[in-house]
Amino acid sequence: MTARRSGTVLRAVGFLVALACASCGREAGAPPLSGEDGNVTTLGTIEVTARLVEVPGGAIFKRDLYNYATVLKYEVLRVHRGTVAGKTIYVGHYNPFKPREEAADRRVPGVGGNVRAFQAGDVHRMALEASIDDHYMGGIVNKYFGRDTGPILWALWTNLASE
């Protein structure tokens, strides 16, 4: 093979490798699929990786002049720090209609993450605090009200992850 042909083959292989990497769904510079970063591993007293079980109808809605938290149901896949009561947890997310990186405001400055939207089946790595009531005072949309949910946890940081 000539040097010229060899260079063309190498460029083609490089292009195919880049194309394959791009098709896996991760953007260049995106956090690892573990969801681990400096915020999720240090904020709060609880850190879990969990699958979002459902997003109840009407639980997330956009209101420009109304900030609220909504309660979502998760299946715990792994506990990294702290303890949770069981395999199912209920988590309150502030301004759930916004991407996590835009959710914080003057009233609730300490929330964030890289999740763009809440979709059932997605896996999230979250930094949490026990009992939303101890950490948030404001409107809460809780479609699980009246059920035995145990303590509702407060989400400080929510990153997309994989199992």
RABEL-V29033 format. One record per pair of residues at least 4 apart in sequence whose ideal C-beta (glycine too) atoms are under 7 Angstrom apart, sorted by the first residue. I is the first residue (numbers start at 1). J is the second residue. D is the distance in Angstrom with one decimal. If there is no record, write none. Layout:
BEGIN
i;j;d
I;J;D
I;J;D
END
This chain:
BEGIN
i;j;d
1;5;5.1
1;6;5.0
2;6;6.7
3;7;6.4
4;8;6.7
5;9;6.4
6;10;6.4
7;11;6.3
8;12;6.4
9;13;6.3
10;14;6.2
11;15;6.3
12;16;6.5
13;17;6.4
14;18;6.3
15;19;6.2
16;20;6.3
17;21;6.5
18;22;6.2
19;23;6.4
26;30;4.9
26;33;7.0
31;35;6.8
31;37;5.3
31;114;5.9
31;159;6.1
32;36;6.0
33;161;6.1
33;162;4.4
34;125;6.8
34;161;5.9
35;40;6.2
35;49;6.5
35;124;6.8
35;125;2.8
35;159;3.8
35;160;6.2
35;161;3.1
36;40;6.3
36;41;6.0
36;125;6.5
37;41;7.0
37;159;6.3
38;42;6.2
39;43;5.4
39;112;6.6
39;127;6.5
39;157;4.5
40;47;6.4
40;125;5.4
40;126;6.9
40;127;4.8
40;157;4.7
40;159;5.4
41;47;6.5
43;127;3.9
43;156;4.5
43;157;5.2
44;127;4.0
44;128;5.0
44;129;4.8
44;156;4.7
45;82;5.0
45;129;6.0
45;130;6.5
46;81;6.3
46;82;3.5
46;84;6.4
46;128;4.2
46;130;6.5
46;153;6.7
47;80;4.0
47;81;4.1
47;82;6.6
47;127;5.4
48;76;5.5
48;78;6.6
48;79;5.3
48;80;6.5
48;84;6.4
48;126;5.8
48;128;6.8
49;77;4.9
49;78;4.5
49;80;7.0
49;123;6.3
49;125;4.8
49;161;5.4
50;74;3.8
50;75;6.0
50;76;4.8
50;77;5.8
50;89;6.6
50;124;6.1
50;126;6.8
51;74;6.4
51;75;4.6
51;77;6.1
51;121;6.8
51;123;5.2
52;72;6.0
52;74;5.8
52;118;6.3
52;119;6.9
52;120;5.6
52;121;6.7
52;122;5.1
52;124;6.3
53;73;4.4
53;74;6.1
53;75;5.5
53;120;6.6
54;73;5.7
54;120;5.0
55;59;5.9
55;60;6.3
55;72;6.4
55;118;5.4
55;119;7.0
55;120;5.4
56;143;3.8
59;70;4.8
59;141;5.5
59;143;5.2
60;70;5.7
60;96;4.7
60;97;5.4
60;118;6.3
61;97;6.5
62;97;4.4
66;139;6.9
67;95;5.6
67;105;6.6
67;107;6.6
67;138;6.4
68;138;6.4
68;139;3.8
68;140;6.6
68;141;5.8
69;92;4.3
69;93;6.2
69;94;4.9
69;132;6.7
69;136;5.8
69;138;6.6
69;140;5.0
70;92;6.9
70;93;6.0
70;96;4.6
70;141;4.3
71;90;5.3
71;91;6.9
71;92;5.2
71;140;6.7
71;141;6.9
71;142;4.3
71;143;7.0
71;144;5.9
71;152;5.6
72;91;5.6
72;93;6.3
72;118;6.4
73;88;6.6
73;90;5.8
73;144;6.8
74;89;5.1
74;91;5.9
75;87;6.1
75;88;6.2
76;84;5.9
76;87;5.2
76;89;5.8
77;123;6.8
77;163;6.1
79;83;6.8
79;84;6.0
84;89;5.3
85;150;4.8
89;153;5.9
90;144;6.0
90;149;4.4
90;152;4.9
90;153;6.9
91;126;6.7
91;128;6.5
91;153;4.8
91;155;5.1
92;132;4.2
92;136;6.6
92;140;6.3
92;152;5.4
92;153;6.9
92;154;5.4
92;155;6.4
93;155;4.8
93;158;6.7
94;103;5.5
94;108;5.0
94;111;5.0
94;136;6.9
95;103;4.2
96;118;5.9
98;102;4.5
98;103;4.7
99;115;7.0
99;116;4.7
100;112;5.3
100;113;3.5
100;114;6.3
100;115;4.6
100;158;5.2
101;112;5.8
101;113;7.0
101;114;6.6
103;111;5.1
103;112;6.6
104;108;6.1
104;109;5.2
104;110;6.8
104;111;5.0
104;112;5.8
108;136;6.8
110;156;5.8
111;155;6.7
111;156;5.7
112;157;5.7
113;157;4.9
113;158;3.8
113;159;4.9
114;159;5.0
114;160;5.8
115;124;6.3
115;158;4.9
115;159;6.6
115;160;5.4
122;160;6.5
123;161;4.8
123;162;5.7
123;163;5.9
124;158;5.1
124;159;6.6
124;160;6.6
124;161;6.1
125;159;4.9
125;161;4.2
126;155;5.4
126;157;6.6
126;158;5.0
127;156;4.6
127;157;4.1
128;153;4.4
128;154;6.3
128;155;5.9
128;156;6.5
129;135;4.9
129;153;6.8
129;154;4.4
129;156;6.3
130;151;5.8
130;153;6.2
131;151;4.9
132;136;5.3
132;140;7.0
132;152;4.5
132;153;6.7
132;154;4.4
135;154;4.4
136;154;5.8
144;149;5.1
END
